[in-house]
Amino acid sequence: MGLTRDFIETVMVLCEDPKYRKALLLEIVETYLDGDVETGNSMLKDYLNATQSFDWIAEQMGCKVESIRRMVGPKGNATSRNIFTLLKLCQRREGIESSEQLLACA
């Protein structure tokens, strides 16, 4: 089931708020740690789309945008190294330098 345009637009509007983006990243980390990789991938894809970060992330990771999209797609099976690198880059983009700073977003 695909996302509606209204939902996608809502996420994009919400992601204009830096506090929301940081809280979303914390939620993504918690979702992965809970073992729900599919939902974590979906949320991470929403974050990357809403913040228009795919190109920057791909450049930082030295790979193609399509590879990043596959990693966070519904059948994505990225290595833990790639997921952690993606999350670290997203945190850096938000100015989060430590786990303490990320947890302070809660």
C-alpha positions in Angstrom: 0.0 0.0 0.0 1.5 3.3 -1.1 1.6 6.5 0.9 -0.9 9.2 0.0 0.3 12.5 -1.3 -1.3 14.2 1.8 0.9 12.0 4.1 4.1 12.7 2.2 3.3 16.4 2.1 2.6 16.4 5.8 5.9 14.7 6.6 7.7 17.3 4.4 6.1 20.2 6.3 6.8 18.6 9.7 10.4 18.1 8.6 10.8 21.9 8.2 11.1 21.9 12.0 14.6 20.9 13.2 13.2 19.6 16.5 10.8 17.3 14.6 13.7 16.0 12.4 15.8 15.2 15.4 12.9 13.5 17.2 12.2 11.5 14.0 15.8 10.3 13.9 15.6 9.2 17.5 12.4 7.3 16.6 14.1 5.7 13.6 17.0 4.5 15.8 14.6 3.1 18.4 12.6 1.3 15.6 15.7 -0.4 14.3 16.8 -1.4 17.8 13.4 -2.9 18.4 14.1 -5.1 15.4 11.5 -3.6 13.1 13.9 -3.1 10.1 11.1 -2.6 7.5 9.5 0.2 9.5 12.9 1.7 10.3 13.7 1.7 6.5 10.4 3.3 5.7 10.9 6.1 8.3 14.4 6.7 7.2 13.3 6.9 3.6 10.6 9.4 4.6 13.3 11.5 6.4 15.6 11.4 3.5 12.8 12.4 1.0 11.5 15.2 3.2 14.9 16.7 3.9 16.0 16.1 0.2 19.2 14.4 1.5 19.5 11.5 -0.8 22.1 13.2 -3.1 24.2 14.4 -0.1 24.1 11.0 1.6 25.1 9.2 -1.5 28.0 11.6 -2.1 29.2 11.2 1.5 28.9 7.3 1.3 30.6 7.3 -2.2 27.7 5.4 -3.8 24.8 6.1 -6.1 21.4 7.6 -5.0 19.7 4.4 -6.4 21.8 2.3 -4.0 20.6 4.4 -1.0 17.0 4.2 -2.2 17.3 0.4 -2.4 18.9 0.2 1.1 15.9 1.9 2.7 13.3 0.4 0.3 10.6 -2.1 1.4 12.9 -5.0 0.5 16.1 -3.2 1.6 18.7 -5.5 3.1 21.5 -3.1 3.9 24.4 -4.2 6.0 24.5 -2.9 9.6 27.6 -0.9 8.6 25.6 1.0 5.9 22.6 1.6 8.1 24.8 3.0 10.9 26.7 5.1 8.4 23.4 6.4 7.1 22.1 7.2 10.6 25.4 8.9 11.5 25.3 11.1 8.4 21.7 12.1 9.1 22.7 13.0 12.7 25.7 15.0 11.4 23.3 16.8 9.0 21.2 17.8 12.0 24.2 18.9 14.1 24.0 15.9 16.5 27.5 14.9 17.5 26.8 12.4 20.3 24.2 9.9 21.5 23.6 12.2 24.5 22.5 15.0 22.1 20.3 12.6 20.2 18.6 11.4 23.4 18.1 15.1 24.5 15.7 15.4 21.6 13.2 13.1 23.3 
